Every structure is written in structure tokens, then in C-alpha cells.
Amino acid sequence: MSLLSVKDLCFVYSQGSPFEHTAVDHLNMEINKGEFIGIIGHTGSGKSTLVQMLNGLLKPTSGHVLLDGVDIWSKPKEIRKIRFRVGLVFQYPEYQLFEETVAKDIAFGPTNMGLSDKEIAERVKKAAKFVGLRDELLEKSPFDLSGGEKRRAAIAGVLAMDPDILILDEPCAGLDPMGRDLLLSQIYHYHQERGNTVLLVSHSMEDVATVCDRVLVMNHARMEMFDATTQVFSRGEELASMGLRVPQITSIIGSLIDSGIPLERGLLTVEQAVYAVTEYLKKEGRL
Amino acid sequence: MEFIRIENLFFRYSGTDETDNCDARYVINDLSLSVDKGEFVAILGHNGSGKSTVAKQLNALLMPDRGKVYIDGMDTSDESLTFDIRRKVGLVLQNPDNQLVASIVEEDVAFGPENLGIPPQEIRERVDDALKAVDMCDYRLKAPYKLSGGQKQRVAIAGIIAMRPDCIVLDEPTAMLDPKGRAEVMETITKLNKENGITVVMITHYMEEAVLADRVFVIDKGRLLTQGSPREVFSQVELLKRHRLDVPQATELCYKLRGCGIALDHLPLTEDECTEMLRGVLL
């Protein structure tokens, strides 16, 4: 049985008014435990509405979200428990920090879960370590941190709830290239170590290509593709028609293949491309 | 002709260091640079390097602690010139939602010229021209909240264009946009520079965008680390990586292949150039 499944999921904003707008249209999908899923799509394609339904912040207009086979809205009064299991990090989460100290801010989630003081302290420490926040920062006010550190603190606050499913909406937006790579690798290692499921919403095809097992493509409220990362990024023209694109490296290798050089299609990272090109030259006896 | 001139600029935000005054606290630390009229320059730097502070110095939102910033010969620290400077230099920020004020696109674009006290007839003309320049005429009667991110950002740019500035400063204008929106905004910026002769200063974290500029400045710890044409700057792969920056994937691929012993005489900047070079090597 899949960990999370979605059946005929629909969401309509302002239903029955002149502003009626369908944001998610009859979506069906299944996600297994331990997968790292990328979600891409143009602005307004329904990505954010979808992830907000997955953790019960929005109630579907129709259809179901099943966690371990159980509809998350079967007991509406217990929806809060779902949010502990499906943790959502919003876009620009640094604007949500509010506590006196970083440690207290990270502790907010676990405290609401009703954990013991000792366990809360442990979780705060662990979560801070995962995102690379140094110990001495924990007693500072969150407002004295740099932008990148604030972002990390906010993500740690969700990690501290130790959710089975972690959803991140554009976690790397606005970070410099190295900050982006570092945060992404920390999320990846967290995922590896915890074996949990991660959903990454991103406009950066390069980021998605680097870390995701499968990619879900949203287009005008519908799920257009949901397939292995290599498969999705080998459909460059279709992606372009949806306002998306493939990573620069995938496109370069694609053009080389088109001009008759037998390389593997769907290469996603610079490292893979370097390997493919050098192996080809070695095989040809030219390197 | 020189349009922007920054001379030995020092700046720190007040309240951050009342206890000690070591120079390390300066966000901008002895920065000098100049931009010619009609140039398109990109400013790169990691988070906290001082890029955005530089942007705000360019239209007198911030003023130097020491050193000088001249816009078309006008000293930004002379408060009697502040309004003239802001008329010449328009600023576009990261989040389009924070920059749109009216409920109809064309009213939003008219906001700037209205505040400049331009006669209504001319405002009409300027708004139409500005919307045409960013290719948003069809949307002039729409509500901004119904537009996509790229469209909103183009409306924000139109709002600046309508004030007929000589120069636009954009602080990470594409950070919140999807790939298509990003491409639309970059196309608009390039067009304004090439066809309308507007001087462009663009701050970005996307190396592929910096490649489109005439010149690239790299700022680190409030100082100028290096500058030059995109080709000169992006050939310094090691230096950029050491300062938390990156190069386009096309450049990185060839840089690494060169490290594996493949003879490439220079590093490409764009996808097409890279494909062309590799075709030469592989075929």
C-alpha cells in the first residue's frame, strides 16, 4: 500500500461566484515511503494548492487524500495530527519566525505535539544539526540571523516534528548558488538518513534533476506527467510548451545526440555529462 | 559617457555596531566602480555580499557613510538632488506583489508619472508606451492579481519605464518566477537596453542571466572582487566557486572536461556555444 495517495482530487476557489477558479482538477497519484518527489509547473498551475491539501490546510472540494489508506478528513477534529505527520515548509519561511530565540522557535512544533521537555530538547538539537545551524545560534533571536540562517531555522522547525512526509515549497528561492547546493544536500541527507518521503516544489529544473527520483508536472490544474526524473526531462518539447524547460546540461547532451553522437539521453547533472563524454572518447580511443 | 560612478564607498547599517566600530562591520567596504550610459551590467555576489545595498545607493534610498555615489554627475548625498536622481534611476525589486499598488494594470503603471505631476494627456501616452515596451498592452485593463509572476514583474517594470528613467536597477527580478516568466523578464530587460538605450544594472543569482550583460561585477564582502566581460569573469571558475558563486552549466561542463584532458581553447558561456564546441570535439 502506498504511503500517500490522492483520488480524484479537486479544488475550486470561490465556488459558485463569478471568480470561480479550478486550481486542482481530478488529480490521481500515489507516493511510496522513502521517495524523493519533485513537483514542477508554471506559476498558477496548482502546485501550492495541491501541497496544502496534502497536509490538510485546505479541504478538497471533492476527492480524497489518503494517508496510509485512511482519508485524512475522516475525523476532521483530528486534522492537526495529520499536520504533524505531513510537514509543510512554505515559500520564504523565514517570515514566519516569531519566538524569542531560535531554539524556542524550532521547539514550537514538537511542543504542540505534547512531547516531553527532554525529547523536545533532543529534537531541537537534531533538527538544528541537520540544517547546519551552529549551537551558538540557538540562543540568539531569530531576527539577528542572516537570511540564509533564518531560512534554515524555519526549516528546522518543521524537521523537529519529524514528519513522515516533508513538503518544501521553493526552499532555495533567493539563496546564492552555494547556499542553494548546501541546503539541497542537507535536505537530501536528512531524507537518506531518516528514510522519510520528501516532496520538493521548485522552479529550478537543475535542483529537481539533482535530487528527485520522480517528478510530478502540473499544468493548468492538471497533472500532466508523473514519472522517473530522467523520463520527464527527456520530454523537453512538451515541457517547453508548458512554460517549463529541462536543465541546461540535459539540453546540451540532447542536441549532441541529435547531431549523431551516441550518448545516453536524459543525463541530468554536469557530473553525469562529464562521465558520458569522457567514456565515449575513451571508447573511441581518442582520450 | 559615464552614468554611474561609485568612489570609495563605505556604508554600514546603523544600530548594528554601537559597541565596536571595526571595519569588518561595513556592508560596503571601499567599493569603486563605474557604469557607462547605455551599458547593461550584472552584479553578482553571495547572500550578504552587499549587492542589494549597492542597488539602494543608486537611487538615493541609502546614502554613503564615506565616499561618493554620482548619478549622471549628481551627488546622491546632496538631498536637494534626491528627486532628480530618482527620476533618472528606477528600482525594481524581487517580489512583484510588493510593488503593484493599483487594482488595474494601467492605473498601476500611471502611478509613477502621476506622482511626478505629469499632465494627464502625457500620462496616457507614457502608460501606453511603457506597456508596449514590456509587451503587456493586451492586459492593460486586467487586475494585477490575476497575472502570472512574469507578467506582474513586467507590469512593475512598465511602472518604472513610464517615469522615463535613464537607468533601471533590478534587484533579483526573476528570483520568484517560473522558467517562462524568467525568460519573459530577461527578454524585456534586454530589449529595453538594446532598443530604448536604457542603462541596466541587474543583480542576480542566476549565472545564465548574467551572461546576457555587457559587463559583470562580482562583489564580495562589500568590495569589488573582479569585473569584466561575462567571458572574462566566467573563465575564473575557481575564483567564483570559492566565493559561493557558480558558472553556467555549459561553462562548468567544458571546464571539467578540460580538467579530464580534453583540449578546449576557451570556455563557452551559452548552451548553443557549448553544443557547438563539443560537436567539434566529438564528431
Boltz contact constraints between the chains, C-beta under 6 A:
constraints:
  - contact:
      token1: [A, 42]
      token2: [B, 178]
      max_distance: 6.0
  - contact:
      token1: [A, 43]
      token2: [B, 148]
      max_distance: 6.0
  - contact:
      token1: [A, 43]
      token2: [B, 149]
      max_distance: 6.0
  - contact:
      token1: [A, 43]
      token2: [B, 178]
      max_distance: 6.0
  - contact:
      token1: [A, 44]
      token2: [B, 148]
      max_distance: 6.0
  - contact:
      token1: [A, 146]
      token2: [B, 48]
      max_distance: 6.0
  - contact:
      token1: [A, 147]
      token2: [B, 47]
      max_distance: 6.0
  - contact:
      token1: [A, 148]
      token2: [B, 47]
      max_distance: 6.0
  - contact:
      token1: [A, 173]
      token2: [B, 175]
      max_distance: 6.0
  - contact:
      token1: [A, 174]
      token2: [B, 175]
      max_distance: 6.0
  - contact:
      token1: [A, 176]
      token2: [B, 46]
      max_distance: 6.0
  - contact:
      token1: [A, 176]
      token2: [B, 47]
      max_distance: 6.0
  - contact:
      token1: [A, 176]
      token2: [B, 205]
      max_distance: 6.0
  - contact:
      token1: [A, 176]
      token2: [B, 244]
      max_distance: 6.0
  - contact:
      token1: [A, 177]
      token2: [B, 245]
      max_distance: 6.0
  - contact:
      token1: [A, 177]
      token2: [B, 246]
      max_distance: 6.0
  - contact:
      token1: [A, 178]
      token2: [B, 244]
      max_distance: 6.0
  - contact:
      token1: [A, 179]
      token2: [B, 47]
      max_distance: 6.0
  - contact:
      token1: [A, 203]
      token2: [B, 178]
      max_distance: 6.0
  - contact:
      token1: [A, 243]
      token2: [B, 180]
      max_distance: 6.0
  - contact:
      token1: [A, 244]
      token2: [B, 179]
      max_distance: 6.0
  - contact:
      token1: [A, 245]
      token2: [B, 179]
      max_distance: 6.0
  - contact:
      token1: [A, 248]
      token2: [B, 249]
      max_distance: 6.0
  - contact:
      token1: [A, 248]
      token2: [B, 250]
      max_distance: 6.0
  - contact:
      token1: [A, 248]
      token2: [B, 271]
      max_distance: 6.0
  - contact:
      token1: [A, 249]
      token2: [B, 249]
      max_distance: 6.0
  - contact:
      token1: [A, 251]
      token2: [B, 271]
      max_distance: 6.0
  - contact:
      token1: [A, 252]
      token2: [B, 271]
      max_distance: 6.0
  - contact:
      token1: [A, 252]
      token2: [B, 274]
      max_distance: 6.0
  - contact:
      token1: [A, 252]
      token2: [B, 275]
      max_distance: 6.0
  - contact:
      token1: [A, 255]
      token2: [B, 275]
      max_distance: 6.0
  - contact:
      token1: [A, 256]
      token2: [B, 278]
      max_distance: 6.0
  - contact:
      token1: [A, 259]
      token2: [B, 279]
      max_distance: 6.0
  - contact:
      token1: [A, 261]
      token2: [B, 282]
      max_distance: 6.0
  - contact:
      token1: [A, 270]
      token2: [B, 249]
      max_distance: 6.0
  - contact:
      token1: [A, 270]
      token2: [B, 252]
      max_distance: 6.0
  - contact:
      token1: [A, 270]
      token2: [B, 253]
      max_distance: 6.0
  - contact:
      token1: [A, 273]
      token2: [B, 253]
      max_distance: 6.0
  - contact:
      token1: [A, 274]
      token2: [B, 256]
      max_distance: 6.0
  - contact:
      token1: [A, 278]
      token2: [B, 260]
      max_distance: 6.0
